Amino acid sequence: MPKGEQKDDWLRTLDTCVMEHIAHSDLTSQELARQLGMSERQFYRKVKQLTNTTPHRYIHQIRFHTAYQGLKQ
């Protein structure tokens, strides 16, 4: 599998994990790291590398996007 596809697959997995727990206001990057079987530091580095933002910020972006989509309907 090409490297770009691996990154896309990993981000899709992360997005799915966030969406499964989006209703939990206490969702943290630590919890996501645990869900994905990674250390917190490894998770932080990977998210930062692939998205150019912190895991905390990435979670908020997904929440805002989801809220926006809900309001649009």
C-alpha positions as CSV (number, residue, x, y, z in Angstrom):
1,M,0.0,0.0,0.0
2,P,1.4,3.4,-0.9
3,K,2.4,5.7,1.9
4,G,-0.3,8.3,1.1
5,E,-3.0,5.7,1.3
6,Q,-1.7,4.5,4.7
7,K,-2.0,8.1,6.0
8,D,-5.5,8.4,4.6
9,D,-6.5,5.1,6.2
10,W,-5.1,6.2,9.5
11,L,-6.9,9.5,9.4
12,R,-10.2,7.8,8.5
13,T,-9.7,5.5,11.5
14,L,-9.0,8.5,13.7
15,D,-12.1,10.3,12.3
16,T,-14.3,7.2,12.9
17,C,-13.0,6.9,16.5
18,V,-13.7,10.6,17.1
19,M,-17.2,10.4,15.6
20,E,-18.0,7.3,17.7
21,H,-17.3,9.3,20.9
22,I,-18.3,12.8,19.7
23,A,-21.2,13.0,22.2
24,H,-18.8,12.6,25.1
25,S,-17.6,16.1,26.1
26,D,-14.7,14.6,28.1
27,L,-13.2,13.0,25.0
28,T,-9.4,13.5,25.2
29,S,-6.4,12.9,23.0
30,Q,-5.3,10.4,25.7
31,E,-8.4,8.4,25.3
32,L,-8.1,8.4,21.5
33,A,-4.5,7.3,21.8
34,R,-5.5,4.4,24.0
35,Q,-8.3,3.5,21.6
36,L,-5.8,3.4,18.7
37,G,-3.2,1.5,20.7
38,M,-0.6,4.2,20.8
39,S,1.2,6.1,23.4
40,E,0.0,9.7,24.0
41,R,3.3,11.1,22.7
42,Q,3.3,8.9,19.6
43,F,-0.3,9.8,18.9
44,Y,0.4,13.5,19.3
45,R,3.3,13.4,16.9
46,K,1.3,11.4,14.3
47,V,-1.7,13.8,14.4
48,K,0.6,16.8,14.3
49,Q,2.5,15.4,11.3
50,L,-0.5,14.4,9.3
51,T,-2.8,17.3,10.1
52,N,-0.5,20.1,11.0
53,T,-2.5,20.7,14.2
54,T,-2.7,19.3,17.7
55,P,-4.9,16.4,18.6
56,H,-7.0,18.7,20.8
57,R,-7.5,21.2,18.0
58,Y,-8.3,18.4,15.6
59,I,-11.0,17.0,17.9
60,H,-12.5,20.5,18.1
61,Q,-12.4,20.9,14.3
62,I,-14.4,17.7,13.9
63,R,-16.9,18.8,16.5
64,F,-17.4,22.2,14.9
65,H,-17.8,20.6,11.5
66,T,-20.3,18.1,12.8
67,A,-22.3,20.9,14.5
68,Y,-22.2,23.0,11.4
69,Q,-23.5,20.1,9.3
70,G,-26.3,19.5,11.8
71,L,-27.3,23.2,11.7
72,K,-27.2,23.2,7.9
73,Q,-29.8,20.4,7.7
